[in-house]
């Protein structure tokens, strides 16, 4: 990889070299993939276990350098909003905190050691990465006095594990075929990719027959992400800690940075703003249940992830056999035209709807 990087740095930018760069990037991506998915050997001991039981409705990973106040933030957040977390498995390398916010149970995880050379497969890095990839949101905790260097390092590190922060999956259609060569269409002008470059990147993956459709101005990296297919797209919030050490003017500037929340973990300043922002980024949908002839239970909503909020998803979340007895549901709320409305299992629910199930 060192060699690849240096030859990437040496290459000047023009059409012929864009093509060469694409190739090098594809090679790098292939090397990195071996880090994300370890080669299957004999099942031997994996060493320290780092499997955290997924509890709650969402999972947030905290990443940050040592001494930026990550643990203070975690324990203060968990302390203020937490439920009792007397876990049986304290041998765990991360003890998850669970907070209740707006009725949802949100699991907070410290992801240790991601920074210190984890993506070279050293130490317990790998298991941590596996857990990081299952988070619904990543909070990068930065020291407000030296944020930018850290931010870049952490982002690079996470990118290397196939985690894309605050990005949408690239709008590229990609389909392998058995014959017919590379079929390349672009629906808008491309500043970086042309047929040659696409061909050379795919050739690196030994793909010689495929349909590639670029629906936006894509980069070589975007194409590689799609071919690799093991990328996860996770929203991310930058938490700038220690704001008690800066002036109000500096604070005003920080507020204008996208995806950024200034806080003081020690003084517990601005936690409500942080939680509100976390809630926005998680896109959770709360559904209240209403037993027949009783008032809805507003204390314990069933929380569904955005995009999987049909009545069927709701039933599965409660119990997998529930759908077999399902006849129809009565729904009150913003997803229906009149209250209550009788709906089938494909109806899409919205936040804070109330539902009553009618069984066969």
N, C-alpha and C positions, 0 to 999 in steps of 0.2 A: 504493500500500500504506500510506503514511503516513496518508493520509486514512482508510483502512479501520480502521487500528489505533486512531486517535483516536476514531472513532465506535464502535468496540467498547468502548473504555475508558469512554466516556460513557454507554453503555447500562446502565440498572439491570436487576437480575434480576427478572423475573416471567414468567408464561406467555407473554404476548404478545411480550415481548422475547426470550425464549429462541428464538423463531421467527426474530426479526430477527437475532440473533447467529448462528444456524445459517446464515443466508443469507450474512452477512459472512464467516464461516469458509470457506464453500464458495468464495466469490470469491477469498479469499486463496489457498486451495489451488490454484485454477486458475492464478493468477498464478505460484505457485511451480512448478507443473508445467512451465511453459515454461522454467524454469531447469534442471530435471533433464533434460528432453529438449529439447535445442536444436532450433530450427526447421531443417529440412533446406534448406540453400541450396546454391549451387554448391559442389562438394566441396572448395573451396579449402584452402590449407595450414592445419593446425590449430595451427601453432606448435610449441612444445616437445612432444615426444612424452612421454606418461606412460603407456605401456602396459607393464605388467610381465608377463612370461611367467609363467603360473600353473604353478609347479612344486611338487612336494611334495603332501602329502595334505590340508593345511589352510592357511589364510592368516589371519594376524592383523595387524590394522592398529593402529598406535600413534598416538594423537591426544593433543596436549597443547600448552599454551602454551610459548613459548620459555623456556628456563632453568628448567624444572621437572625437568630431569635425564632427559629422554626419550632423548637420544642416548647418554648414559652407560649407561642401562638397556639400550638396544638393543645397544650394542657389548659390554657385559659379558655379557648373556645369550648373544649370538652367540659371544662369545669363549669362554665356558665350555663351551657345548654344541655349537659349530658344526662343520660340515664345512667343508672348504676352499671358500671362495667366491671364486674368482678368475673373476669374470664377464667375459665378452667385452664386454658392453655397458655400459661404465662411463659412457657419455654419459648414461645414465639419470638421471632426477632423483631416483629413490630407488634405492639399491642394496639389494636385499633380502638379509637374512641368512637362512640356513637353519639351523634347529637340529634335531637328532635327539633325540626324546624317546620313550622306550618303543617304539623301533623306527619311529615315524612321522616323516616329514619335515615339518617345520612351517616355513612361510615367514613371516618377520617383515618387515613393511613400515612404514616411517615415512611418515605421511601429512602432508606439510608444507603449510603455508598454508591448512589448512582453516579455521582460526579467522579469519584476517584477511579477512573480507568475501568469502569464496569463493562463498557462495550467491547473491550478486548477480551471479554470472557473471564476476567480475573475474579477470583474470590467468589462471593455470593452474588456477584453482579447479575448473573443470568436470571436467577429466580426473581430478583427484584424487578428486572425488566418485564418479566412475564406478568407480574402483578401490575406494574405500571400500565401495561397495555390493556388491562381490564378496567381501568378507572374511567368514570364518566366525565371527570373534570380533573385537570391538573392545576394545582396552585404552585407557582414558582415564587418562593419567598426570597426577596432581595433586600440587601441593606441599602437604605436610601442614600447613603453616603458614597457607595461605590457600586451602583446598580448595573452599569452597562456592560462592563467586562464579564461579570457573573452571568448576566442574562444571555449573552452570546454563547458562553461556554455551555450553559445548561441546555440551551436550545439545540446547539450542535450535537450534544450528547444524546438528547432525546430523538432528534432527527435520525441519528445513527441507528437507533433501535427500531426505525420504521414507525415512529410516532410523529404525526403531523399536527402541529398546534394551530388552532384557530383557522383551519383551512377547510375548504370543501374538497371532496374528491375531484380530481381533474376531469373535465368534461371530454373524455376520450372514449370512443367506441373501439373495443379491441376483441377480435374473435379469431382464434386459431382455426386453420382449415387443414385438409389433407393435401390439396393441390391448388394450383392457380396462382402461385407467387404472392407477392405483397401487393395488396390492393389498397392504394393510398388516396384518401379524399380529405380535403380541408375545406370547411364551410366558411372560413374567413382567412385573411392574410396572416401568414405565419412569419414571425420575425426570426425564428431560430431553426425550426424543423423543416426539412424538405425530404423528398423521397429518398435521396441518397443517405442522409443521416438516419432516417427511420430504418432503412434497410440495414445499415451497419450496426445500429443498436440491437435490432432483432437478431441479426446474424450472430451477435455475441451470445445470445440465448439459444442459438441453434434453431431459430424459428425462421423458416423460409416461406411459409404460406400463411397469410393472415389478412384479415380486413382491418385496416386502421382508419378511424374517422376522427379527425380533430375538430371539435365544435367550438373551440375558443383558441386564443393565441397561447399555445402550449410550449413548455420548455422541454429539453431533453430529460430533465429530472421528472417532470410530470409523466412522460411516456414510460420511463423506467418504473415509476411507482405503480403504474397500471399493469405493466407486464409482471412485475414482482408479485403484485396481488396480495401481499401480506401487510399492507399498511393500515394503520388505524388512525382515524381522524378524531382528535380529542380537543374539546375547547379548553382554553387555558386562561387563567387570570394571574397577572403579576401582582404580588402583594408586596408593597414597599413598606418595610418595617422601620422602626426607630424614627418616626417623623417628629418625635419630641426634640430631635437634635437639629431641626432646620427651621428656617424662617417662614412666615406666612406667605411671602411672595413666591418662595420656592414651591410651597404647597400648591399654590394656584396653578403653577406650571404643570406640576405632576398630574393635577386633576384633568388636564387636557389630553393626556396620553391615553390612547385607546387600550382597553383591557387592563387598566391599571387601577389598583385600589391602595391608597396610602393608609397605613394603620400604625398604631403603636401597641405591640403585643404586651408590653410590660404594663402600660397604663390602661390597657383595654380601650383605647380610643378607636372609634369608627368601626367597631365590630358589626354594628347593625347594618352599616353600608355594605360591608364585606359579605355578610350573610345574604343580603338582598341581591347583591350581584351574583353570588353563588347560585341563588335560586333561579335567577334569570338564565344563567348559562346551562343549568341542568335540564331545563325544559321538562319538568315533571308535571304530570296531570293527576289531580286528586279527584277521586270519585267517592262520594259518600253513599253508604248503604242504608236502605230503609226497610226494616222488617215490616211485614204486613200489619197495618193498623197501629203502627207506632211512629214516633217522630224519627227523622233521620239521625244517625249517630255522627255528629260533626267532630267528635274527638279523635276518631280513628279512621281516617280515610284509607281507601285502597289506592296505592300510588303506582301509576303506570308510566313507563318511559314514553316520551314523545314519539309518535310514529307507530306505536303499538297500542292503540287505545280503543280498539273495537270492543264490543260487548263480549265477544268470544275471548279476547285477551284478558278481559276483566275476570271472566269465569275461570280461566286457566290459572290466573294469579291466586285465586282463592283455593281451588282444588281441581285437580286434573279430571276428576270424574263428573264435575258439576255440569259440564257441557252436554253430557249424555242425557241428563234429566231436563235440560233447558227447553222451555216452551216459548216464552217471549219475555221481554222485560218492559217495565214502565220507567220512563226517564223524565226527570224534571231538569231544566237547565238550559244552557245556551246552545246546546247541540240540536235541540228539537224545536219544531215550529210552535207546538202548543203543549202546555203542561197538564197532566203528564201525557206522554206520547208512547204508544205501543210500538216497540221496535224489535227487529230480529237480531241475530248474532253478528251481523256484519255492520251494524250501525256504529259510527265513530263517535266516541264520547269526548267531551271537552272538559277543561279544568273546572272543578267544583260542581259537576253534575251530580244529581242524586238518582240512584237507581234502585228499583225493586225487581227482584227476579221472580218469575212465575214458573214453577216446575210443572212437568207433565203429571 
